[in-house]
Amino acid sequence: MRLRLGLPKGSLQESTVKLFSRAGFKIVIHPRSYFPSIDDEEIEPFLIRAQEIPRYVEEGSLDAGITGRDWIKESEAKIKEVTELIYAKAGLRPVRWVLAVPADSPIRELKDLEGKKVATELVNVTRKFFEDRGIKVEVEFSWGATEVKPPLFADAIVELTETGTSLRAHKLRILETVLESTTCLIANPSAYEEEWKRRKIDHLSLLLRGALLAETKVGLKMNVEEKNLNKILSLLPAMKRPTVSPLAVKGWVAIETVCDEEEVKKLIPSLREAGAQDIIEFPLNKVIY
């Protein structure tokens, strides 16, 4: 038995392959092929546009897939959301679909778009956004290069952004966020009811979440004299408590802990001042709670 798994082609492709690698799976995408190889004989991967994955998962062509919550909402697919995976093309954060107009546009508020044309790939979500606010607009599907549409081809756009750099480069001004989206691992409800497939999907979820969490964590090891132990422990964050082990040299212990990477540059000097020696910082592949 194999789990048919949809992997997103496009903007999420590279970051997804890297995430799987950190989770322990080696994925190789062959040139001009939509059938990647993976070093797990129980998984059959397919490279598919993220926009289509929810529909294929819903109908059962795929047992599970990696896609965005935006495309789940857009397709209105009836799927099982297994877990949220907060990563995108350029970083570990959600992305936004924003309503944008030319920087010099007289449009300042949503109501100014009454009767205007809005171009987007996210048609259903955008249409509902305006309907919920009682504003009548023409929502036109965009096949891509949406930033070039205003003002000649559309009055405004709803476009995906992670950092806002592309919008600024095209001299566009954000009016409002239409939707915030994150990456998700989803499953076909019937497939998820099957014991073997549910177990395989849950194991995959566990490893992917562990790899993501490890992205923001590092490990620390150090040697400490017992007389300084309490002072050192008061400085150390940990998921539970640091591990303390006696050394061969009497009166000394080894400490091992996990902490946020962003804290290390301030923490290490403080540990050194408090008496810690032989401090080692090391990367982590997975952190499983």
URQUIMO-V806166 format. One record per residue. SS is DSSP state (H for helix, E for strand, - for the rest). PSI is psi in whole degrees, -180 to 180 (NA if undefined). Layout:
# URQUIMO-V806166
ss: (SS | SS)
psi: (PSI | PSI)
This chain:
# URQUIMO-V806166
ss: (- | - | E | E | E | E | E | E | E | - | - | - | H | H | H | H | H | H | H | H | H | H | H | - | - | - | E | E | - | - | - | - | - | - | - | - | E | E | - | - | - | - | E | E | E | E | E | E | E | H | H | H | H | H | H | H | H | H | H | - | - | - | - | E | E | E | E | E | H | H | H | H | H | H | H | - | - | - | - | E | E | E | E | E | E | - | - | - | - | - | - | - | - | - | E | E | E | E | E | E | E | E | - | - | - | - | - | - | - | H | H | H | H | - | - | - | E | E | E | E | - | - | H | H | H | H | H | H | H | H | H | H | - | - | - | - | - | E | E | E | E | - | - | - | - | H | H | H | - | E | - | - | - | E | - | E | E | E | E | E | E | - | - | - | H | H | H | H | H | - | - | E | E | E | E | E | E | E | E | E | E | - | E | E | E | E | E | - | H | H | H | H | H | - | H | H | H | H | H | H | H | H | H | H | H | H | H | H | H | H | H | H | H | H | - | - | E | E | E | E | E | E | E | E | E | H | H | H | H | H | H | H | H | H | H | - | - | - | - | - | - | - | E | E | E | E | - | - | - | - | - | E | E | E | E | E | E | E | E | E | H | H | H | H | H | H | H | H | H | H | H | H | H | - | - | - | E | E | E | E | E | E | E | - | - | - | - | - | -)
psi: (140 | 149 | 118 | 114 | 125 | 125 | 140 | 126 | 142 | -140 | -31 | -6 | -53 | -45 | -31 | -43 | -40 | -40 | -45 | -37 | -44 | -28 | -8 | 7 | 126 | 114 | 131 | 122 | 115 | 145 | 134 | 25 | 142 | 17 | 85 | 163 | 151 | 145 | 49 | 107 | -10 | -1 | 132 | 101 | 149 | 138 | 113 | 149 | 137 | -31 | -29 | -18 | -43 | -39 | -43 | -33 | -42 | -44 | -9 | 3 | -32 | 144 | -35 | 168 | 163 | 122 | -178 | 150 | -27 | -42 | -23 | -46 | -41 | -41 | -16 | 33 | 141 | 95 | 171 | 118 | 113 | -48 | 154 | 135 | 102 | 91 | 158 | -164 | -42 | -5 | -179 | 72 | 160 | 163 | 166 | 141 | 119 | 150 | 124 | 149 | 165 | 146 | -33 | 13 | 144 | -9 | 119 | -25 | 166 | -41 | -21 | -12 | 2 | 123 | 4 | 172 | 133 | 126 | 139 | 159 | -23 | 67 | -51 | -44 | -42 | -44 | -44 | -37 | -46 | -37 | -41 | -22 | 5 | 29 | 124 | 118 | 162 | 116 | 119 | 133 | 135 | 132 | 0 | 178 | 42 | -30 | -23 | -10 | -47 | 147 | -5 | -41 | -14 | 156 | -27 | 167 | 157 | 116 | 152 | 135 | 145 | -41 | -16 | -2 | -46 | -39 | -44 | -37 | -29 | 14 | 47 | 148 | 130 | 129 | -44 | 155 | 126 | -40 | 137 | 137 | 148 | 165 | 146 | 149 | 120 | 162 | 154 | 129 | -41 | -41 | -37 | -18 | -20 | 128 | -47 | -45 | -40 | -43 | -42 | -44 | -42 | -38 | -42 | -43 | -46 | -46 | -40 | -43 | -38 | -39 | -39 | -45 | -37 | -22 | -31 | 6 | 157 | 160 | 149 | 135 | 148 | 160 | 141 | 138 | 142 | -31 | -21 | 1 | -51 | -37 | -42 | -45 | -32 | -20 | -21 | 126 | 157 | 157 | -33 | -92 | 149 | 152 | 127 | 124 | 139 | 146 | 169 | -29 | 124 | 138 | 4 | 149 | 158 | 138 | 137 | 135 | 172 | 137 | 169 | 135 | -36 | -17 | -18 | -40 | -25 | -31 | -44 | -47 | -37 | -40 | -41 | -43 | -30 | -2 | 0 | 143 | 164 | 46 | 129 | 128 | 135 | 148 | 161 | 144 | -41 | 142 | 114 | 119 | NA)
